[in-house]
Amino acid sequence: MDILSLLLLLLGGGIAGFLAGFFGVGGGIILIPILLYYFDSIHISSLVSTHLAFGTSLLIIVFASLSSALQYSRNGHVVWRAVLAIGLASVVGGLLGANIAGGLEGKVLRQIFAALVLLSALRLFAETRKPKVEVMPPLRIAPLAGTGVLVGMVSSLTGVGGGVLSIPVMHSILKFPLKKALGTSSATIVITALAAGAGYVFTGWGNSLLPGTGTLGYVDWLHALPLIAGSIPMAAVGADVANKTKVTLLKRIFALFLLLIAFRMLLF
């Protein structure tokens, strides 16, 4: 790895980390295009590069989300009981998602995911017109577990942490205050990404098309290191900036972020 590549990976990790902290997502939406471009530049086979990008993204997401979750926790925005329920259920969802993915074309998966994200964004835009005092609702295991299963499936199918789905569900359907949804999502993603990432290690183990060094299955830990180093400090910064941002403005920014994700998934 040359110095220029190292600096670009550090920069990419920093951008992904800030977004992970600010939006309470894992940062995979940014990481995956970076990794795909980088793996193509070092001539990794296209037959394994996407799987490698997804698996490596999930490893980086663990660290970025842990950093942002700790900052959200310091600010009192992590509901730990919800983290446990959603996180454990997401492991089950991840296994289901891996099985479903095998029977669907990639284009179909992207369209389904984009439709869910688009609906979530439109709902958030509608809610920003009526600002209200947000109160933490009673925690019920069944809805939390259902959210976890969906999040796990999304994470496994797309290589992202699942926050782009869990945050709108927690905020719009389960009625979490937005900042608590962001913080709880960050902590939940640590569990979700660990489980999904482990699946990529096992499914890619022994693949002869992968580089001989620096990989564990479909996880490239060697090139993940500079991305992790860039993401950890910036994730904490992003979470702190989100804590200081007005809720109505935060909703609008997050809704725009979701729209960008939806259009990117539909077009590419």
N, C-alpha and C positions, 0 to 999 in steps of 0.2 A: 504494500500500500504506500503510494508516494505522498508527499506533504500536501499537495493540492487536493488529492482525494480525501485525506484526513481532515483538512479544513472544511471541505464541502460537506462531509458527513457530520462534522461537529455543528455546522450551521444548520443543516437539515434537522438534526436532533433538537437544536434549540428552538426552531420554529414549531416543530411538532410538540415539543414539551410545553411551550407557552399555550398553544391551542388546547392541549390536554388539560392544563390547569384552569384556563379561563372558561372553557366550555364544559368541563367535567367529563370529557370523552377521552379515549385512549390515545388519540393522535394518529391512528392507523390510516386515516383518509389521506394524510400528508406523507406518512412513512412509506406506504406501499408504492406510490409512483416514484419516490426517490430510490427505493431499493430496486424496483424493476429497471429503471434507467441505469443504475449503477451496475447491476448484474449483467445487463446487456453490454455495457462498456468493457467489462472484463471477460466477455465471451463465455458466459455460463449458458449451457444449453437451454433453449426456449422450452424444452420438454419438462424442465424442473424449475425454471426461474420463477414462475408465478407461485408455485408451492413454497419455494424457498423465501420469496418475499413475504408471503403470508405468515409463515412460521417465524421468521426473523422479526417481523413487525410485532407479533404477539409477545416475544421476549422483551423487546424495548418498551412496549406498552406497560408491562408489569412494573418496571422501574419508574417510568414517567407518572403513572397513575398513583403509585405509592407515595411519591414525592408530593403530588398535588393533594392527595387524600390527607396526608399529615398536616398540610397547611390549612385545609378546610376544617379538619378536626380541631386545630388550635383556635379557629374562629367560631367553633360551635355548630358547624353545619353538616356533621356526619351522624346519621341515625344508625347506630351500630346493630341494633336488633334487625333492622331492615337489610343491612349489609349481609348478615349471616343467612337470612332466609333467601334473599335473592341470589347470593353468591353460591350457596349449596345447590339450589335448583338450577342455576346456570350450568353446572357441571353436567347434569342430566340433559339439558337442552343442547349442550355442545356435542354430546354423543349422538343425539337424535339428528342434529344438523349434519354431522358427518355422513350418516347413512342416507339422508335425503339428498345431499349434494351429489352422491354417486349416480342418482337416477335423473338428474336435471341438467340441462345445458346451462353453461355459464351465463349466456345472454338472458335466459329466463330468470335466473337467480338475481341478476342485476336489476331487472325490471320490477320484480316483486319488492326487492329492498328499496328501490327508488320510489315506488308508489307509497310504501309505508312512511318513508322519510318526508315525502311531499305532503301527505295528509297531516303529519305531525307539525310541519312548518306552518301550514295554512291555519291550523287550529291555534297555534301560538300567536300568529298575527291577529287573529280575531280577538283573542283574550287581551291583547295589549290595549285595546280600545276602552276597556273597563277595569282600570286599576282598582285593586281591593286589598284589604288587609289579609295577609295569608296566615292561616292557623294550621298547626300540625294536626292531621286527622288521626283517629285511632288506627293502630297497626293491626292488620288482619293477615294471618299467615297465608291463606289461600291466594288472595290477589298478589301478594309479594312473591310467592312461589311461582305463580303463573307468569309474572313478569320475568323472573329468573330464567324460566325455561325458554321464553322468547328471546331473551338477551343472549343466552348460551347458543341458541340456534343461529342467530345473526352473526355472532362472533366467529363461530366455526365456519359458516358459509362464506364469510367475506374477509376474514383476517383482521378485523377491527375489534376494539374492546367491547362494542355493543352499546356505548353510551348514547349514540345518536338515536337509539330506540328507547333505552331505559329512562332517559331524562324526560322526554315528552310523555311517556306512559306514567311515570311517577308524578309528574306535575299536573298533567291535564286530566288523567283518569283517577289516579290514587290521591290526588289533591295535596301532594307535598308542596310546601313553599319552594319556590324555584331554587334558591341557594342551597337548601337542604337536599333537593333533588340532585344538584350538581355535585355536592360533597359526597352524598351517599353513593352516587354513580361512580365517582373516582375510586372509592374504597372497594366497591363491588367488582370493578373491572380488574383489580389485582387478582381476585380469585378466578374470575372468568377467563382472563388471558392466560393464567397459569395452566388451567385445565385444557384449554384449546391448544396452547403451545405444546403441551406434553403430547397431545395427539399427533401433532406434526412431527415431533421427534420420532415417535414410534412408527408412523406410516412411512417415513422417509429413510428409516434405518437401513443401511446397506445398499442404497441406490448407487449404482456405478457411475451415473451421470453427474453426481455431485462432486464438488472439489474434494481433493484428498485430505486436506487439512482445514481446520477452523470451522467444521460443521458437525452438528449432532442431528442426524436425520435432516429434516427440512428447516433446521435452525442454524443460521450462519452467525455463530457467537463472536467470531473474530471481527467481522465488519459491523456487528451490532455495538461493539464497545464504544467507538467514538460517538455513535448516535445516542447511546445511553448517557455518556458523559455530557453531551450537549443538552439532553432533555431534562435531566434531574433538576438542575438549578432553575431552568426557565419554567418548569412546571409549577414550582413553588411561587415564582413571580406571577405567573398567570392566575393562580388561585387567589393570590393576595389582591391583584387588580380586580378580579371578579367580586371579591368581598366588598370593595370600595365603590363598585358601580351600582347605580340605581336599578332596581328590579325591572322597571318598565323598559329601560334602555337595554338591559341585559337580555330580556325576552326578545326584543326586536333584532338585536345582533345575532342571537342564537337562531332565530327563525331564518334570517338571511343565510347563515352558515348552513342550515339544513337544506335550504333551497339550492345552494351551490352544490352540495353533495348529491342531491337528487338529480340535477341536470347533468352532472358529471357522470353519474352511473348510467343514465339513459343514453347519453351521447357516446360514451366510450365503453 
